[in-house]
Amino acid sequence: MSGLLITGASGFLGSALMAAAGPGAVGLTSATDVRDLAALSVAFADAAPAVVIHTAYRQHGPEAAAINADGAGNVARAAQAVGARLVHLSSDVVFPGDGDRALREDDPVRPVTEYGATKAAAERLVLAADPGALLVRTSLIVGGPGHAPSPHERLALAAARGEQDVQFFTDEIRSAIQVDDLARALLALAETDARGVVHLGGPDAVSRLQLAELVVVAAGLDPAALRSRPAPPDRPRHCPLDSRRALALLAPDRHPRGVRAVFAS
């Protein structure tokens, strides 16, 4: 896909996007600091993209808020300056997860984790800078058999091998999605004129424990080796995503697979 710029291009999702987009895409890695608006503006002006997909983020640490929130606002401003369409990646953890149904785009945003708070702040800053942007909230991203493993998969495998002491939550429910499926869907959404917020998760709602079990079984390991417990009060519990709005914008061959099918392949 020509005219495309991807931030976080060396990350798990960014790498999949670069591969799916082909040689016409330009990738920005962490060498370009999204907190530095001047440097970002130069990079955007040099690339002159028609579309920007912003995937760069930081999960933990003292820099997470500035990278996730302020950096997203800078990306939106830089995209606006070059007239590019912006697709911004957000997360299901902007929600508290205290309900009992799949989450819709207009449900109240009320994060209960620090990371969720940074992503919620990023949404506000992006839409303030670029009201025409498309914000895509997604969930846990996995690779599946035959693909490089995500951090979630590496953790499950390490736990099953006795290399790491981890307890997987039995009641934190998410809409895990395969990374290549997500990348293809994002590229298709970028070609639409949709704006605002859409949800895009996989169709299977699974707990952290169930996801770990799928990973372990697919690798030929014993799922009985996994330890589990309920999620603590400071975790978002029920966060499956209602993705009907995004799916209506996508051709059927761009709909993501359920993770049960992914790990059975």
N, C-alpha and C positions, 0 to 999 in steps of 0.2 A: 504494500500500500504506500504510494508516494505521498509526499506532503504531510507525513505523520511524524510527530515527535513524542517520544516516550520518556518520562522521567522514571528514575529507579530502574533503568534498563538492565542492570546486572542482578537485580533481585529475582526471586522465584517467579512472580507473575510477570515482571518486566522482561525477563529472558524469554518466557513463553510468547509474550506479545511480539517481541522482536522477531522470533522465529516465524510466527504466524503471519506477520505483516510483510516479510520479505525484504529484499535489499534496498527498497526505497525509503525505509524508515530510518530516522535519526534517533539514537539513544543517548540520553544523558545519565551518567552514573553519579555516584557520590562525590566525584571530583568537581562537579558543579553543585555548590552549596545552595539549596533552595532558600536558605535564610538570607542570602545575599541578593537582594533585588537587582542591584546594578549588574552583577555578573550574570544573573539569570536573564536579564533583558538583553544583554549582548549575545548570549547563546541563542535566544529565541530569534533575535534579529538576523543572526547569521544563518540559522536553519530555515527561516521564513516558512513555518509550517502552516498548513491549512487546518490541521487537527492536532490537539495535544491530549494525550492520555496520561494523567498524573497518578503514578503508583508509588512514588517514593514516600517512605514513612520510617519511623523509629518506634519499635514496640516498647522499649523500656529505657530508663536512664534519665539523667537531668536535661538532656537535649531534646527529649521526645516532644515536649509541648511546643518548642520553637520550630522544630522540623515539621511536625504534623500540622500544626495550626497556622503559625506565621508563614511557614514555607508554602502551605497550600494557598494562602492569600496572595503571596508573591507570584506563584505560578499563575493564578487567575489574572492578576494585573498584567503580567508579562504576555499572557495569551491574548488578552484584550488589546494590548498595544500593537500586536502584529495581526490582529483580526482573525485569530484562530479559534476554532470551535474547541471547547474544553470538555473533556470527560474526566471527572474526578472520582477516584475510588474511595468509598467510605466503608463503614462497618456496621454489622448488626449489634455491636456492643454499645452503640449510642442509646440503646434501649435498656430499661432496667430488667426486663425479662421476668416480670412478675404477673403476667397474664396466663391465659390458657388456650390461646389461639395463635395462628400465624400472624406475624406482624405486617401491617400495611404501611404504606408510605406516609399517611397522615397521622399515624399514632404518635403520641407525645414522646419527644426525645428527652430522656432523663437518665444519663449514664451513671453507673455505680462504681466504675473503675476509673483509675487515672487515665489509662489509655483511651477508654471510651470518651472521657471528657475532652481529650485532645482532638479526637475525631469529630465530636459534636461541634467544638469550636471551629475546626477546619470547615465544616459545612457552612456555618454562619459567615465566615470570612470569604469563602468562595462565592457564595450567592450574593453577598454585598458587593463584591468586586465585579462579578460577571453574572447578572441575572439570567443570562441565556445558557449558562453551563448545565451539563447533565451530571448529576450526582448519582453514582451507582453504589448502593449499599450491598455488600456481599458478606460471605461467612468464612468459615475455615476452608483454606485452600489446600488441596492435596494433589499428589502426582499420580499415585496408583501403580499397579504392576507395569514394569517396562519403562517407567519414568523415574527420573531422579526424585528422591523422597523429599517431602516438605519437612519443616521442623516438627510438625505434629506427628508425622510418620516416624521420623528418627527417634523421637521420644518414646513412642510406643514400642519400637523394636528394641531400644536400649533397655526398657523396663522388662520386656519379655525375656531378654537374655541375662537379666540380673545385673546389668551394668549400671542401672540408675534406679533409685528408690522413688517411685512415683505412685500416687493414688489418682486414678482417673474418675472424674465426677459421673455419677449415675443419673443425675437429674439436670445437668446443663445440656439443653437440647439446641442443636444448631443445624443449619442447612448446608452442610459441607458440599464443596463443589470441586470438580477436577480442573486443574489449572489450564489445560489446553482448551477445554470446553469454555471456561470463562474468557480466555483470550479471544477465541473466535467470536463469542457473543459480544464482547466489548467492541471489537472492530466493526461488527455489524451495527451495533447501536450508534457508533460514531458517525455512521453514514445516514442516520435518520435525523429528523429535526426535533426530536424529543428534548425537552428541557425540564428542569426541576429534579425531582428525586424519583428513582426507580429502585426496586429491590431485585436482586439477581442471585439466588442461591440454588443449590441442587434440590431436586424434588423429594429426597429422602430426609426426614427429620430424625437425626440420630444423636444420642448422648455422646459425651466425650469417651465414655467407656465403650460404647458400641462401635464408635469409629476406631478406637485402638484395637478392638477385637478383630475388625475387618482387616486392618493393616497386618496384624500378627498372623492371622490365619492364611492370608494371601502369601505371606513369606514362609509358610510351612512351620511356624512356631506354635507353641501351646498357649492359647488364650487364658488358660487357667493360671498362668504365671502372673497375670495382671492383677494388681490390687486396686480396690475401688472404695469410694465413699461418697456421701452426698456433698454437693457444693456448699461452701461456706456462705454466710449471709451477704458478704460483699462481692458476690459473683452474680452476673446476670444469668438466670436459670433458663427460662423458656423463651428462646429467641429464634424459632423457625421463621423464615421469611415467606411472605405471600408475594410471589414473583409474577403474578398474572399480568401486571401492566407491562413489564419488560418482555415477557413471552409473547404478548400480543404484537409487539414491535418486531419480533424476530421470525424468520422463516423456521419451519419445523426442524430443519437440519442444523440449526444453530441453537436449539434448546439443549441445555445441559443434561447430562445423564445423572441418574441417582448414584450415590456412592456405592450402594450394594452391587449394582451392575458393574461399576468401574472395577471394584476389587474382585469380582467374580470372573473378570475377563482374563 
